[in-house]
Amino acid sequence: VADTIDGFYIPKNLEECFFELNKLLKTKEKNEIKNLPNRDKTIQYHLDLGMWLRNSWHLWGGSRLQQYFIAKGFKHPDDMTVLLLEFYYDWLNGKHDEWKAFEAK
């Protein structure tokens, strides 16, 4: 499966997603996410950043990242982006246990 679609690099796993998000987002945006009161508040990014992720990383259309999430039991792109944003919040805050356990499944 392609690592680039329509000029966008498609991450192959969560950790690559985090690195790509760090490249894509401005410091201000990263700090806004990092400083949310808790990971559940990342839902406020579902319609803007989340939509960009679903469309640009082809979570609707067979990308390698979509296949990664499907293999882990996530079938709907909305669920994939909720999980991705929550784990990104954790990653920004130095909390690695849950996303690393997810990657190891």
C-alpha positions, 0 to 999 in steps of 0.5 A: 500500500502506498506511503504517499497519496495525492502528495500527502505522506500516509503514516503507517502507525500511531507513532508516525502519526504523531511525528507527522502531526508535529510537522503539520501543526504550528507550535500554538496548535500543538500547545492548545492540544497539549494544554487541554484539561484532558484527552476527552476534550480533543473531540473539539478537533473532530470536525476540523483537524479530524476531517483533514486527517480522515481526508488527507490520510485517506481513512475512508479509502484504503490507505495503509493507515486505514488498514492499520486501524482496521487490523486493530478492530477500528472500522469507521474513520471517525473512530480512528480519528477520535483515537488518534487525537486522544493518543496524540494528546497523551503523546504530547503530555509524555503519557506513552503507556496506552498508545504503546500498548495499542501499537503492540496489539 
